Amino acid sequence: MKLKFVSALIVFSCLCVSVHTACQAGTSPQPSRARPPVEPSYRVMLRSLVYPGWGQLYNGSSTKAVVVFASETALLGMIYHESREATKAYDAHLAAPDPNAAARLYEEYERHFERRESFIWWTVGLVLFSMADAYVDANLTTFEEEFDDTKEGPRVSLRATGSPRGGFVSLQYLF
């Protein structure tokens, strides 16, 4: 059951990515100067919270979206697995007639419980990272560097100074 659900979720996400990419391929590129942001950045960030990789997909980063989706799905699957194993170990601990076996099973329960908690923290970190990434990418969609032809290019200068007590060399990069 779990495997069918995860497989269906992966197929659905891949289908969404391919449809989104196909829709973008049919549109003509517009200059970034004429394109105002369609949605506020915080909404794009919240998309990543609602569904893994949705914010990245909205920003046009389909590769990032697939990586985020796969990573979050894998971590959620590991949390689910460790929860089930911890429950099994705890139930076996309660049913064990031998105190040594009960102690061993309780240690196994603790190990699975700690691994589950570790995976939960990794998932929280990944979700926060994907939300921050979606927010920054949404803000950078309208970012544009304007180059002025009258400005000089970057300059590199090397200066050496000395005195009777010593000297130093400095390297400067001006842009």
C-alpha positions as CSV (number, residue, x, y, z in Angstrom):
1,M,0.0,0.0,0.0
2,K,2.7,2.4,1.0
3,L,4.8,1.6,-2.0
4,K,1.9,2.1,-4.4
5,F,1.2,5.5,-2.8
6,V,4.8,6.7,-3.1
7,S,5.0,5.4,-6.6
8,A,1.8,7.2,-7.6
9,L,3.1,10.4,-5.9
10,I,6.4,10.2,-7.8
11,V,4.6,9.5,-11.2
12,F,2.3,12.5,-10.5
13,S,5.2,14.8,-9.7
14,C,7.1,13.7,-12.8
15,L,4.0,14.3,-14.8
16,C,3.6,17.8,-13.3
17,V,7.2,18.7,-14.1
18,S,6.9,17.5,-17.7
19,V,3.6,19.4,-18.3
20,H,5.1,22.5,-16.7
21,T,8.2,22.2,-18.8
22,A,6.2,21.6,-22.0
23,C,4.0,24.7,-21.3
24,Q,7.1,26.8,-20.8
25,A,8.7,25.6,-24.0
26,G,5.7,26.8,-26.0
27,T,5.9,30.4,-24.7
28,S,8.1,33.0,-26.2
29,P,10.7,34.4,-23.8
30,Q,9.9,37.9,-22.6
31,P,12.5,40.4,-21.4
32,S,12.8,40.4,-17.6
33,R,12.3,44.1,-17.5
34,A,8.8,43.9,-18.8
35,R,7.7,41.0,-16.6
36,P,6.6,42.0,-13.1
37,P,6.5,39.3,-10.4
38,V,3.3,37.3,-10.8
39,E,3.1,36.3,-7.1
40,P,4.6,37.7,-4.0
41,S,7.7,35.8,-2.8
42,Y,6.2,34.6,0.4
43,R,3.4,32.8,-1.6
44,V,6.1,31.0,-3.6
45,M,7.8,30.1,-0.4
46,L,4.6,28.7,1.0
47,R,4.2,26.5,-2.1
48,S,7.3,24.7,-1.0
49,L,5.8,24.1,2.4
50,V,2.5,22.7,1.0
51,Y,4.1,20.3,-1.5
52,P,7.8,19.4,-1.8
53,G,9.4,21.2,-4.8
54,W,6.3,23.2,-5.8
55,G,8.0,26.5,-5.1
56,Q,11.0,25.5,-7.2
57,L,8.8,24.3,-10.0
58,Y,6.9,27.6,-10.0
59,N,10.2,29.4,-10.2
60,G,11.2,27.4,-13.3
61,S,13.8,25.2,-11.6
62,S,12.5,21.8,-12.5
63,T,15.7,19.9,-11.6
64,K,15.7,21.5,-8.1
65,A,12.0,20.6,-7.8
66,V,12.7,16.9,-8.5
67,V,15.6,16.8,-6.1
68,V,13.7,18.5,-3.3
69,F,10.6,16.2,-3.9
70,A,12.7,13.1,-4.0
71,S,14.7,14.1,-0.9
72,E,11.7,15.0,1.2
73,T,9.8,11.9,0.1
74,A,12.7,9.7,1.0
75,L,13.0,11.3,4.4
76,L,9.3,11.0,5.0
77,G,9.5,7.3,4.0
78,M,12.3,6.8,6.4
79,I,10.4,8.4,9.2
80,Y,7.4,6.2,8.5
81,H,9.6,3.1,8.4
82,E,11.4,3.9,11.7
83,S,8.1,4.7,13.4
84,R,6.7,1.3,12.4
85,E,9.9,-0.5,13.5
86,A,9.9,1.3,16.8
87,T,6.3,0.4,17.4
88,K,7.0,-3.3,16.6
89,A,10.0,-3.3,18.9
90,Y,8.0,-1.7,21.7
91,D,5.1,-4.1,21.3
92,A,7.6,-7.1,21.3
93,H,9.2,-5.6,24.4
94,L,5.9,-5.5,26.3
95,A,5.1,-9.1,25.2
96,A,8.6,-10.6,26.0
97,P,8.5,-13.1,28.8
98,D,12.2,-13.0,29.4
99,P,13.7,-9.8,31.1
100,N,16.9,-10.0,29.0
101,A,14.9,-10.2,25.8
102,A,12.7,-7.4,27.0
103,A,15.8,-5.2,27.7
104,R,17.2,-6.0,24.3
105,L,13.9,-5.2,22.5
106,Y,13.6,-2.0,24.5
107,E,17.1,-0.9,23.3
108,E,16.0,-1.7,19.7
109,Y,12.9,0.5,20.3
110,E,15.1,3.3,21.5
111,R,17.4,3.0,18.5
112,H,14.5,3.2,16.1
113,F,12.9,6.1,18.1
114,E,16.2,8.1,18.0
115,R,16.7,7.5,14.3
116,R,13.1,8.6,13.6
117,E,13.7,11.8,15.5
118,S,16.9,12.4,13.6
119,F,15.0,11.9,10.3
120,I,12.4,14.4,11.5
121,W,15.0,17.0,12.2
122,W,16.6,16.4,8.8
123,T,13.2,16.8,7.1
124,V,12.5,20.0,9.0
125,G,15.9,21.4,7.8
126,L,15.3,20.3,4.2
127,V,11.8,21.9,4.2
128,L,13.1,25.2,5.6
129,F,16.0,25.1,3.1
130,S,13.6,24.5,0.2
131,M,11.3,27.3,1.4
132,A,14.3,29.7,1.6
133,D,15.5,28.6,-1.8
134,A,12.0,29.2,-3.3
135,Y,11.8,32.6,-1.6
136,V,15.2,33.8,-2.9
137,D,14.6,32.5,-6.4
138,A,11.2,34.3,-6.5
139,N,12.9,37.5,-5.4
140,L,15.7,37.1,-8.0
141,T,13.3,36.6,-11.0
142,T,13.1,40.4,-11.4
143,F,16.8,41.0,-10.5
144,E,18.7,42.5,-13.3
145,E,22.2,43.8,-13.5
146,E,22.5,46.8,-15.8
147,F,25.9,47.4,-17.2
148,D,26.9,50.9,-18.1
149,D,29.2,51.1,-21.1
150,T,31.0,54.1,-19.6
151,K,32.2,52.2,-16.6
152,E,35.7,50.8,-16.6
153,G,36.2,47.1,-16.3
154,P,37.7,45.5,-13.2
155,R,41.2,46.6,-12.2
156,V,43.8,44.7,-10.4
157,S,46.7,46.5,-8.7
158,L,49.7,45.2,-6.8
159,R,51.4,47.5,-4.3
160,A,54.5,46.9,-2.4
161,T,55.7,49.2,0.5
162,G,58.6,48.9,2.7
163,S,60.2,50.4,5.7
164,P,63.4,49.7,7.8
165,R,61.4,47.5,10.1
166,G,59.7,45.5,7.4
167,G,57.3,45.7,4.4
168,F,54.2,44.2,2.9
169,V,52.6,43.6,-0.4
170,S,49.0,44.2,-1.1
171,L,46.8,43.1,-3.9
172,Q,43.6,45.0,-4.8
173,Y,40.8,44.0,-7.0
174,L,38.5,46.9,-7.9
175,F,35.3,46.4,-9.8
